[in-house]
Amino acid sequence: MQKRKLTRRELLATTSAATLGIMADWSVKPFSISGNDQGKLAILGGEPVRKADWPSWPVWDPSAEEEVLKMLRSGKWWRGSGDYVAEFEKQYAELIGTRRCLATASGTTALLVSLHVLGIDAGDEVLVSPFTFIATYNVIFMSKALPVFVDTDPETFLIDPEKIEERITDRTTAILPVHIYGLPVDMDRVNNIAGKHNLKVIEDACQAWLAEYRGKKTGTLGDLGCFSFQNSKHIPTGEGGAIVGNNDEIMDRCYSFHNCGRPFGSVKGNTPIPTRGSNRRMQQMQAIMLMSQMKRAKKDADTRLENATFLDGKLKEIPGIIPYKLADGATRSAYHMYPFRYKKEYYNNISREKFLQALNAEGVPGWSGYGPQNKYELVEEALDSKGYKRLFSEERLRRYREENNLPGNNQLCEEAVCFYQSMLLGTKNDMDDIVKAITKIYENRDQLSES
């Protein structure tokens, strides 16, 4: 098998300073590193812990090919001339445990449709986590609303419930919690705050298929939930997305909006196009692929959970390595990434980047996760645009810039390390290699500090 180079998109990544006192009492259990040069780090010419490949992704199911060819030969390629998309929607709703599902062209379009249908409009404000893929807050900008970043809890890698209410203004209309890396947000806290202030809740579950909060699937806990089926995702089809919900009237409006504003269900009118909309439809081929990929979803999820639980127990024994903490109420993560924090003070202040270089040299690919996106140029570009200057007062934009300093998120962006989801589809021996590689780096950290 040819070794596969993981992309930044695929390697999408955390936990807090309060744990530093605990870490001082940690002791590492030494592992025997195989090879003739076991005391020398691979980055300095030693023998790497691992030379074998990791499981590749995505995985194609040849049994789907007959149905794909049948559809292609029929010429019924779009959802309006076939039944595959509707059948996928039915199956996915059953899998997630929700009343309705609407398939879309991508996770981004699922978010855009949801924001529009739930009434987020120009000049509104939406509370959102800054530790996420860029699409989460880009869709808020695309809706001409203001993404108000709520600081991250470094221990959970998620929006900090303690910081939500202080960011609410008279223009706040929704909360967009992100179950990043498949880690469920504390949805009880989010929904309680939303109910108190009459806010909509749109779950970004684009990385959280089959993750659970108090035994219920993420994506089913707010007004609407959004999923992605992009190539790196656990249920992939190159591009694709879905909206799930239990309110028929809201889901009817989602369908109408994603289909150019045509009538659907309770959405009626006296003309052929009764409401605004655009084309956000899924294609037939995508639906066929997804129904095929769904056959392995539960088994893969169980494998990731088993391997992640093993890593949880082993990695916390290594000084300076702090695995993620599940939020209150979270009962199961989806592990689109397996995240932990790297505390450089336990490694002679070796930078995280140097740690990652050493880890990759040992045959264990890691990634640093998301950067401080609340400081990315696109934010200032939007604030400085003529549209936002019309929509928001100079005083509001000044205060927004001042409040856009998020110490928890900054800390997380400096410490986060994560492993891509397909690595968790490996064997127990593969997980041992991860632990051995990190242990080797810790035990030989003086070599790195001198190099």
BELJOMO-V556551 format. One record per residue. N is the residue number from 1. RES is the residue in one small letter. PSI is psi in whole degrees, 0 to 359 (999 if undefined). OMEGA is omega in whole degrees, 0 to 359 (NA if undefined). D_LAST is the distance of its C-alpha to the last C-alpha in Angstrom with 2 decimals. Layout:
N | RES | PSI | OMEGA | D_LAST
N | RES | PSI | OMEGA | D_LAST
This chain:
1 | m | 133 | 180 | 33.70
2 | q | 134 | 181 | 31.54
3 | k | 134 | 188 | 28.26
4 | r | 128 | 177 | 28.71
5 | k | 123 | 182 | 26.32
6 | l | 139 | 180 | 26.86
7 | t | 165 | 178 | 27.80
8 | r | 321 | 180 | 27.00
9 | r | 322 | 182 | 30.65
10 | e | 323 | 183 | 30.40
11 | l | 40 | 180 | 27.28
12 | l | 999 | NA | 29.01
13 | a | 999 | NA | 27.32
14 | t | 170 | 190 | 27.97
15 | t | 191 | 217 | 28.95
16 | s | 174 | 185 | 29.08
17 | a | 339 | 180 | 28.14
18 | a | 340 | 182 | 31.12
19 | t | 356 | 185 | 29.31
20 | l | 322 | 179 | 26.66
21 | g | 323 | 178 | 29.08
22 | i | 320 | 185 | 29.65
23 | m | 333 | 182 | 26.00
24 | a | 336 | 181 | 25.73
25 | d | 358 | 182 | 28.10
26 | w | 148 | 172 | 26.37
27 | s | 141 | 183 | 25.28
28 | v | 139 | 174 | 23.47
29 | k | 117 | 185 | 25.37
30 | p | 145 | 176 | 23.19
31 | f | 149 | 177 | 23.49
32 | s | 117 | 180 | 23.63
33 | i | 122 | 183 | 21.16
34 | s | 157 | 178 | 22.98
35 | g | 164 | 182 | 21.80
36 | n | 342 | 185 | 21.20
37 | d | 51 | 193 | 17.45
38 | q | 342 | 181 | 17.63
39 | g | 355 | 184 | 14.97
40 | k | 131 | 181 | 12.08
41 | l | 144 | 182 | 10.97
42 | a | 328 | 179 | 12.60
43 | i | 340 | 179 | 9.96
44 | l | 13 | 176 | 8.28
45 | g | 359 | 179 | 11.89
46 | g | 176 | 179 | 13.61
47 | e | 127 | 180 | 17.02
48 | p | 152 | 177 | 17.40
49 | v | 322 | 187 | 19.66
50 | r | 135 | 174 | 22.05
51 | k | 348 | 182 | 23.36
52 | a | 157 | 176 | 26.70
53 | d | 160 | 173 | 27.83
54 | w | 159 | 178 | 28.61
55 | p | 136 | 180 | 32.16
56 | s | 165 | 181 | 33.01
57 | w | 144 | 0 | 34.96
58 | p | 171 | 180 | 37.68
59 | v | 122 | 182 | 39.97
60 | w | 141 | 177 | 43.31
61 | d | 106 | 182 | 46.51
62 | p | 337 | 181 | 48.85
63 | s | 344 | 179 | 51.81
64 | a | 348 | 189 | 51.68
65 | e | 322 | 181 | 52.36
66 | e | 317 | 181 | 56.12
67 | e | 324 | 177 | 56.57
68 | v | 313 | 179 | 54.38
69 | l | 319 | 178 | 56.50
70 | k | 315 | 180 | 59.67
71 | m | 316 | 181 | 58.72
72 | l | 317 | 181 | 57.69
73 | r | 337 | 180 | 60.93
74 | s | 337 | 185 | 62.95
75 | g | 1 | 180 | 61.81
76 | k | 79 | 190 | 61.45
77 | w | 336 | 182 | 57.89
78 | w | 161 | 190 | 57.96
79 | r | 338 | 181 | 58.66
80 | g | 347 | 182 | 62.14
81 | s | 15 | 181 | 63.42
82 | g | 176 | 187 | 61.96
83 | d | 357 | 188 | 61.25
84 | y | 319 | 182 | 57.68
85 | v | 317 | 179 | 56.10
86 | a | 322 | 179 | 58.72
87 | e | 320 | 176 | 58.18
88 | f | 316 | 181 | 54.43
89 | e | 318 | 178 | 55.14
90 | k | 312 | 182 | 57.42
91 | q | 322 | 182 | 54.97
92 | y | 322 | 176 | 52.03
93 | a | 319 | 178 | 54.20
94 | e | 319 | 180 | 55.12
95 | l | 318 | 184 | 51.53
96 | i | 334 | 180 | 50.41
97 | g | 45 | 180 | 53.65
98 | t | 162 | 184 | 55.04
99 | r | 318 | 186 | 58.43
100 | r | 156 | 173 | 57.41
101 | c | 140 | 173 | 54.65
102 | l | 121 | 178 | 54.44
103 | a | 140 | 181 | 52.23
104 | t | 175 | 184 | 50.60
105 | a | 336 | 181 | 48.67
106 | s | 170 | 173 | 45.32
107 | g | 324 | 178 | 43.86
108 | t | 315 | 179 | 43.82
109 | t | 329 | 174 | 47.53
110 | a | 317 | 178 | 48.23
111 | l | 317 | 180 | 46.83
112 | l | 314 | 179 | 48.77
113 | v | 315 | 182 | 52.00
114 | s | 315 | 179 | 51.56
115 | l | 314 | 182 | 50.99
116 | h | 311 | 185 | 54.06
117 | v | 328 | 180 | 56.35
118 | l | 8 | 168 | 55.49
119 | g | 11 | 177 | 56.45
120 | i | 124 | 190 | 53.23
121 | d | 178 | 182 | 54.36
122 | a | 130 | 178 | 53.68
123 | g | 353 | 176 | 52.95
124 | d | 169 | 175 | 52.05
125 | e | 140 | 181 | 48.88
126 | v | 126 | 179 | 46.90
127 | l | 133 | 187 | 44.45
128 | v | 154 | 176 | 41.29
129 | s | 141 | 176 | 37.79
130 | p | 347 | 181 | 34.96
131 | f | 87 | 188 | 32.54
132 | t | 173 | 171 | 34.10
133 | f | 149 | 189 | 34.43
134 | i | 333 | 183 | 35.78
135 | a | 329 | 186 | 39.24
136 | t | 316 | 181 | 40.13
137 | y | 343 | 174 | 40.54
138 | n | 323 | 181 | 41.25
139 | v | 332 | 176 | 44.53
140 | i | 315 | 175 | 45.45
141 | f | 318 | 180 | 45.00
142 | m | 337 | 177 | 47.00
143 | s | 6 | 182 | 49.73
144 | k | 27 | 173 | 49.77
145 | a | 174 | 183 | 48.89
146 | l | 118 | 176 | 46.15
147 | p | 111 | 181 | 43.20
148 | v | 111 | 185 | 42.75
149 | f | 128 | 175 | 39.32
150 | v | 136 | 187 | 39.39
151 | d | 155 | 181 | 36.19
152 | t | 144 | 169 | 34.16
153 | d | 111 | 183 | 33.92
154 | p | 336 | 181 | 30.20
155 | e | 325 | 183 | 31.32
156 | t | 347 | 185 | 33.47
157 | f | 12 | 189 | 31.88
158 | l | 170 | 175 | 35.50
159 | i | 135 | 182 | 37.91
160 | d | 110 | 183 | 38.54
161 | p | 331 | 181 | 42.29
162 | e | 341 | 186 | 42.47
163 | k | 0 | 186 | 41.66
164 | i | 308 | 191 | 44.08
165 | e | 329 | 182 | 47.37
166 | e | 346 | 181 | 46.25
167 | r | 0 | 181 | 45.55
168 | i | 134 | 175 | 49.04
169 | t | 183 | 179 | 51.40
170 | d | 353 | 178 | 54.90
171 | r | 356 | 181 | 53.46
172 | t | 128 | 182 | 51.27
173 | t | 343 | 184 | 52.70
174 | a | 160 | 170 | 50.14
175 | i | 134 | 180 | 47.00
176 | l | 81 | 179 | 44.60
177 | p | 144 | 183 | 42.42
178 | v | 121 | 175 | 39.61
179 | h | 67 | 190 | 38.88
180 | i | 144 | 183 | 35.37
181 | y | 11 | 183 | 33.59
182 | g | 8 | 181 | 36.93
183 | l | 118 | 185 | 36.68
184 | p | 134 | 174 | 40.21
185 | v | 154 | 174 | 40.90
186 | d | 87 | 188 | 43.19
187 | m | 336 | 174 | 46.25
188 | d | 313 | 180 | 48.79
189 | r | 315 | 181 | 47.37
190 | v | 312 | 183 | 47.13
191 | n | 327 | 177 | 50.67
192 | n | 317 | 178 | 52.13
193 | i | 317 | 180 | 50.85
194 | a | 317 | 179 | 52.02
195 | g | 320 | 180 | 55.43
196 | k | 325 | 185 | 55.80
197 | h | 12 | 177 | 55.18
198 | n | 51 | 181 | 56.78
199 | l | 149 | 173 | 53.62
200 | k | 154 | 178 | 52.94
201 | v | 118 | 177 | 50.00
202 | i | 114 | 181 | 48.29
203 | e | 125 | 169 | 45.66
204 | d | 94 | 178 | 42.74
205 | a | 28 | 186 | 42.36
206 | c | 343 | 176 | 40.90
207 | q | 21 | 192 | 38.08
208 | a | 42 | 176 | 40.19
209 | w | 127 | 177 | 42.67
210 | l | 6 | 169 | 44.18
211 | a | 154 | 186 | 42.21
212 | e | 144 | 174 | 44.61
213 | y | 118 | 186 | 45.54
214 | r | 39 | 176 | 48.16
215 | g | 356 | 178 | 48.96
216 | k | 148 | 182 | 49.63
217 | k | 138 | 173 | 47.61
218 | t | 148 | 186 | 45.55
219 | g | 344 | 181 | 47.31
220 | t | 9 | 191 | 50.67
221 | l | 354 | 178 | 50.29
222 | g | 200 | 176 | 50.92
223 | d | 320 | 176 | 53.51
224 | l | 154 | 176 | 51.64
225 | g | 142 | 185 | 48.50
226 | c | 139 | 182 | 46.47
227 | f | 158 | 176 | 44.50
228 | s | 146 | 176 | 42.54
229 | f | 32 | 178 | 42.63
230 | q | 166 | 192 | 40.08
231 | n | 328 | 183 | 38.34
232 | s | 351 | 190 | 35.44
233 | k | 166 | 185 | 37.85
234 | h | 333 | 173 | 39.16
235 | i | 88 | 192 | 42.59
236 | p | 151 | 171 | 41.81
237 | t | 33 | 181 | 44.08
238 | g | 291 | 171 | 41.90
239 | e | 158 | 178 | 43.32
240 | g | 159 | 180 | 45.78
241 | g | 179 | 179 | 46.44
242 | a | 150 | 171 | 49.01
243 | i | 134 | 176 | 50.73
244 | v | 149 | 179 | 52.27
245 | g | 167 | 183 | 54.88
246 | n | 356 | 181 | 58.02
247 | n | 113 | 184 | 60.23
248 | d | 318 | 182 | 62.40
249 | e | 317 | 178 | 63.33
250 | i | 317 | 180 | 59.73
251 | m | 326 | 174 | 58.72
252 | d | 317 | 180 | 61.75
253 | r | 325 | 175 | 60.61
254 | c | 315 | 181 | 57.10
255 | y | 312 | 182 | 58.76
256 | s | 314 | 182 | 61.03
257 | f | 321 | 183 | 58.29
258 | h | 350 | 181 | 56.01
259 | n | 45 | 172 | 59.04
260 | c | 16 | 178 | 59.99
261 | g | 13 | 179 | 62.12
262 | r | 156 | 178 | 64.68
263 | p | 147 | 174 | 66.79
264 | f | 128 | 177 | 65.56
265 | g | 239 | 182 | 67.02
266 | s | 353 | 178 | 67.90
267 | v | 105 | 184 | 66.81
268 | k | 168 | 178 | 70.10
269 | g | 179 | 180 | 71.81
270 | n | 358 | 179 | 74.76
271 | t | 167 | 181 | 72.75
272 | p | 335 | 181 | 70.44
273 | i | 93 | 186 | 67.34
274 | p | 348 | 185 | 67.85
275 | t | 163 | 177 | 64.35
276 | r | 155 | 179 | 61.27
277 | g | 178 | 175 | 58.68
278 | s | 174 | 182 | 56.43
279 | n | 106 | 178 | 55.38
280 | r | 30 | 189 | 52.55
281 | r | 151 | 170 | 53.88
282 | m | 151 | 177 | 52.11
283 | q | 160 | 181 | 53.14
284 | q | 315 | 182 | 54.91
285 | m | 320 | 179 | 52.23
286 | q | 318 | 181 | 49.59
287 | a | 319 | 178 | 51.92
288 | i | 315 | 179 | 52.47
289 | m | 319 | 182 | 48.75
290 | l | 319 | 178 | 48.21
291 | m | 328 | 175 | 51.01
292 | s | 315 | 182 | 49.46
293 | q | 329 | 181 | 45.97
294 | m | 338 | 181 | 47.54
295 | k | 333 | 183 | 48.70
296 | r | 357 | 190 | 45.23
297 | a | 314 | 184 | 44.14
298 | k | 318 | 179 | 45.21
299 | k | 316 | 178 | 43.87
300 | d | 319 | 180 | 40.46
301 | a | 320 | 178 | 40.47
302 | d | 321 | 179 | 41.21
303 | t | 315 | 178 | 38.38
304 | r | 318 | 180 | 35.85
305 | l | 315 | 180 | 37.26
306 | e | 315 | 180 | 37.09
307 | n | 323 | 178 | 33.46
308 | a | 320 | 178 | 32.47
309 | t | 321 | 176 | 34.35
310 | f | 314 | 179 | 32.47
311 | l | 322 | 177 | 29.08
312 | d | 312 | 183 | 30.48
313 | g | 326 | 184 | 31.14
314 | k | 315 | 186 | 27.91
315 | l | 329 | 180 | 25.24
316 | k | 346 | 177 | 26.78
317 | e | 344 | 183 | 26.04
318 | i | 125 | 180 | 22.26
319 | p | 137 | 176 | 21.12
320 | g | 3 | 178 | 20.22
321 | i | 118 | 185 | 21.84
322 | i | 102 | 177 | 25.27
323 | p | 157 | 175 | 27.51
324 | y | 158 | 173 | 30.14
325 | k | 129 | 175 | 33.42
326 | l | 138 | 179 | 36.71
327 | a | 159 | 177 | 38.99
328 | d | 129 | 179 | 42.30
329 | g | 343 | 179 | 44.73
330 | a | 130 | 182 | 42.25
331 | t | 345 | 180 | 43.13
332 | r | 130 | 174 | 41.08
333 | s | 157 | 177 | 38.18
334 | a | 340 | 177 | 38.12
335 | y | 55 | 167 | 34.30
336 | h | 330 | 168 | 33.88
337 | m | 151 | 169 | 30.32
338 | y | 110 | 186 | 28.94
339 | p | 149 | 171 | 27.14
340 | f | 170 | 177 | 25.12
341 | r | 143 | 180 | 23.12
342 | y | 120 | 180 | 19.52
343 | k | 106 | 189 | 19.21
344 | k | 339 | 181 | 15.76
345 | e | 341 | 176 | 16.95
346 | y | 357 | 182 | 16.89
347 | y | 41 | 179 | 13.20
348 | n | 34 | 180 | 12.01
349 | n | 28 | 172 | 12.85
350 | i | 132 | 183 | 10.32
351 | s | 157 | 176 | 12.43
352 | r | 323 | 180 | 14.86
353 | e | 320 | 177 | 13.89
354 | k | 321 | 176 | 10.33
355 | f | 315 | 180 | 12.33
356 | l | 322 | 176 | 14.82
357 | q | 317 | 179 | 12.64
358 | a | 320 | 180 | 11.54
359 | l | 315 | 179 | 15.24
360 | n | 324 | 178 | 16.61
361 | a | 332 | 178 | 14.70
362 | e | 2 | 178 | 16.43
363 | g | 15 | 181 | 19.67
364 | v | 102 | 184 | 20.49
365 | p | 125 | 177 | 21.04
366 | g | 165 | 181 | 20.81
367 | w | 154 | 185 | 21.73
368 | s | 351 | 178 | 21.47
369 | g | 198 | 185 | 25.24
370 | y | 149 | 175 | 27.45
371 | g | 182 | 179 | 26.64
372 | p | 80 | 189 | 28.90
373 | q | 339 | 176 | 31.78
374 | n | 348 | 178 | 34.23
375 | k | 6 | 181 | 32.55
376 | y | 156 | 187 | 32.65
377 | e | 330 | 183 | 34.80
378 | l | 330 | 180 | 37.57
379 | v | 310 | 180 | 38.56
380 | e | 324 | 177 | 39.28
381 | e | 316 | 180 | 40.92
382 | a | 313 | 182 | 43.33
383 | l | 330 | 184 | 44.06
384 | d | 1 | 181 | 44.80
385 | s | 158 | 181 | 47.11
386 | k | 328 | 180 | 50.84
387 | g | 314 | 181 | 51.48
388 | y | 331 | 176 | 49.40
389 | k | 332 | 175 | 50.84
390 | r | 321 | 187 | 54.25
391 | l | 329 | 186 | 53.46
392 | f | 141 | 181 | 51.68
393 | s | 159 | 178 | 52.60
394 | e | 323 | 179 | 50.48
395 | e | 319 | 180 | 50.22
396 | r | 318 | 180 | 49.00
397 | l | 325 | 177 | 46.27
398 | r | 315 | 181 | 45.19
399 | r | 324 | 177 | 45.03
400 | y | 315 | 180 | 43.23
401 | r | 321 | 180 | 40.43
402 | e | 322 | 182 | 40.24
403 | e | 349 | 184 | 40.15
404 | n | 43 | 175 | 37.48
405 | n | 111 | 191 | 34.74
406 | l | 93 | 186 | 33.60
407 | p | 322 | 179 | 31.20
408 | g | 316 | 179 | 31.15
409 | n | 321 | 177 | 30.36
410 | n | 316 | 179 | 27.67
411 | q | 313 | 182 | 25.97
412 | l | 318 | 181 | 26.34
413 | c | 339 | 178 | 25.00
414 | e | 338 | 189 | 21.76
415 | e | 342 | 190 | 21.39
416 | a | 140 | 171 | 23.15
417 | v | 144 | 179 | 21.91
418 | c | 160 | 177 | 24.52
419 | f | 139 | 182 | 25.54
420 | y | 150 | 189 | 28.29
421 | q | 326 | 184 | 31.74
422 | s | 338 | 175 | 32.20
423 | m | 328 | 180 | 29.38
424 | l | 358 | 174 | 31.72
425 | l | 5 | 179 | 34.40
426 | g | 191 | 183 | 32.61
427 | t | 174 | 175 | 33.45
428 | k | 322 | 177 | 32.67
429 | n | 325 | 176 | 30.31
430 | d | 318 | 179 | 28.47
431 | m | 323 | 176 | 28.09
432 | d | 322 | 180 | 26.87
433 | d | 322 | 177 | 24.05
434 | i | 313 | 181 | 22.96
435 | v | 317 | 180 | 23.07
436 | k | 318 | 182 | 21.30
437 | a | 315 | 180 | 18.36
438 | i | 320 | 178 | 17.87
439 | t | 318 | 179 | 18.54
440 | k | 318 | 179 | 15.99
441 | i | 318 | 179 | 13.23
442 | y | 313 | 184 | 14.77
443 | e | 338 | 181 | 15.20
444 | n | 28 | 183 | 11.64
445 | r | 333 | 179 | 10.12
446 | d | 331 | 177 | 8.69
447 | q | 320 | 181 | 6.26
448 | l | 321 | 182 | 5.09
449 | s | 338 | 181 | 5.67
450 | e | 350 | 185 | 3.81
451 | s | 999 | NA | 0.00
